[in-house]
């Protein structure tokens, strides 16, 4: 059985909206190595519709020369959770329908390790259904105020265990948490 690995850029106050606010912080090579460790073992990408629609134009035309992550995003099968998206136009993409925890569990069995980025609505639903095995967070040293949060006030309390932690020269911290039980 595979694992679901969620990657998020997150502010100190828990906001995970479109990460344009991270642009003031250089994405350092060490950060790239942390991400490569996650994407390197992933056999599929799971995305919500909104993130899919943001990623497609951003990644579909990139090459390895543009960004070392481009082959992963373009060549790996992308599973899109959406009840409204009619057609997936980014190569290697498959619409799997509206959110269904049973379908996600099956996907873990079929695919193996799965990478998720952004996709806040999807991630919050998977957290509520205990489908997320690991969180990979880049915590930025700023607050955002209003905005969508990784954990809402309605989220169930749960314990996680710290699997890895790295800090970078500009104050960003990488945190890898594993689900317990």
C-alpha positions in Angstrom: 0.0 0.0 0.0 1.2 3.5 -0.8 1.3 6.6 1.2 -0.1 10.1 0.6 2.6 12.8 1.0 1.1 16.4 1.2 3.4 19.3 0.4 2.3 22.8 1.4 3.9 26.3 1.6 2.5 27.6 4.9 2.7 30.9 6.8 3.3 31.1 10.6 -0.5 31.6 11.1 -1.4 28.6 9.0 -2.4 30.1 5.6 -1.8 27.9 2.5 -3.3 30.0 -0.3 -1.6 30.5 -3.7 2.0 30.9 -2.6 2.9 34.1 -4.5 3.8 35.5 -1.0 6.8 33.1 -0.9 8.5 34.9 -3.8 10.3 37.2 -1.4 12.2 34.1 -0.3 14.6 32.4 -2.6 13.8 28.7 -3.2 17.2 27.4 -2.0 18.9 24.3 -3.4 18.5 22.6 0.0 14.8 23.1 -0.3 14.9 21.5 -3.7 16.6 18.5 -2.3 14.0 18.1 0.4 11.3 18.2 -2.3 13.2 15.9 -4.5 13.2 13.3 -1.7 9.4 13.4 -1.6 8.7 13.5 -5.3 11.4 11.0 -6.1 9.5 8.2 -4.4 6.0 9.3 -5.6 4.4 7.4 -8.4 1.4 9.7 -8.8 0.3 13.2 -8.2 -3.1 13.9 -6.7 -4.6 17.4 -7.2 -7.8 19.2 -6.6 -9.4 21.0 -9.6 -8.2 24.5 -8.6 -4.6 23.5 -8.1 -4.7 21.4 -11.3 -5.9 24.5 -13.2 -3.1 26.6 -11.7 -0.4 24.0 -12.3 -1.2 23.1 -15.8 -0.2 26.4 -17.5 2.7 26.8 -15.0 4.2 23.4 -15.5 3.1 21.9 -18.8 5.5 24.0 -20.9 8.5 23.8 -18.5 11.4 21.6 -19.3 14.2 20.2 -17.0 16.3 23.1 -18.2 13.7 25.5 -16.8 13.1 23.7 -13.6 14.5 20.3 -12.3 10.9 19.5 -11.1 9.4 19.8 -14.6 9.9 16.1 -15.6 8.1 14.9 -12.4 5.2 17.2 -12.9 4.8 16.5 -16.6 5.7 12.8 -16.8 4.0 11.5 -13.7 0.3 10.6 -13.9 -1.9 13.3 -12.3 -5.1 12.2 -10.7 -7.6 15.2 -10.5 -10.3 15.2 -7.9 -13.2 17.1 -9.4 -16.9 16.7 -9.9 -17.0 19.6 -12.3 -13.9 19.5 -14.6 -15.0 18.0 -17.9 -11.6 17.4 -19.6 -8.0 17.1 -18.4 -5.8 18.6 -21.1 -2.4 18.3 -19.4 -0.7 15.1 -20.6 -0.8 12.1 -18.2 -3.9 13.5 -16.4 -7.0 11.6 -15.3 -10.1 13.0 -13.7 -11.2 10.6 -11.0 -14.5 12.4 -10.1 -15.7 14.2 -7.0 -14.0 13.5 -3.7 -14.5 10.0 -2.5 -12.4 8.7 0.4 -12.8 5.1 -0.8 -11.5 6.0 -4.2 -8.5 7.7 -2.7 -7.8 4.6 -0.5 -8.0 2.5 -3.7 -5.7 4.9 -5.5 -3.0 4.5 -2.7 -3.2 0.7 -3.3 -3.1 0.9 -7.1 -0.5 3.6 -7.5 1.8 3.5 -4.4 3.2 6.7 -2.9 1.3 9.8 -4.1 2.3 13.4 -3.9 -0.2 16.2 -3.2 0.6 19.9 -3.5 -1.7 22.8 -2.7 -5.2 21.5 -3.1 -6.4 22.9 0.2 -10.0 21.7 0.0 -8.9 18.2 -1.0 -6.2 18.1 1.7 -8.5 19.2 4.4 -11.0 16.5 3.4 -8.2 13.9 3.4 -6.9 15.0 6.8 -10.5 14.7 8.2 -10.7 11.1 6.7 -7.2 10.2 8.0 -5.9 9.6 4.5 -2.7 11.8 4.8 0.3 9.8 5.8 2.9 12.6 5.8 2.9 16.4 5.8 5.8 18.2 4.1 5.6 21.8 5.1 7.8 24.7 4.2 7.0 27.1 7.0 7.6 30.8 6.1 8.5 33.4 8.7 5.5 35.7 8.1 1.9 35.9 8.9 -0.9 36.3 6.3 -3.9 37.2 8.3 -7.1 36.1 6.5 -6.9 33.2 4.2 -7.5 29.5 3.8 -5.7 27.5 6.5 -4.4 24.0 6.5 -6.3 23.2 9.7 -9.7 24.8 10.2 -11.3 25.4 13.6 -13.5 22.4 12.9 -10.6 20.0 12.3 -10.3 17.1 14.6 -7.4 17.1 17.1 -4.7 14.6 16.2 -1.1 13.9 17.0 1.7 13.8 14.5 5.3 12.8 14.9 8.2 14.9 13.6 10.1 12.9 11.0 12.5 15.6 9.8 13.2 19.3 10.3 15.6 21.6 8.5 16.0 25.4 8.8 17.4 27.6 6.0 19.4 30.8 6.0 16.4 33.0 5.1 14.2 31.7 8.0 12.1 29.2 6.1 11.8 25.9 8.0 11.0 22.5 6.4 8.9 20.2 8.6 8.0 16.6 7.8 5.3 15.1 10.1 4.0 11.6 10.0 0.5 10.6 11.0 0.2 8.6 14.1 -2.1 5.5 14.4 
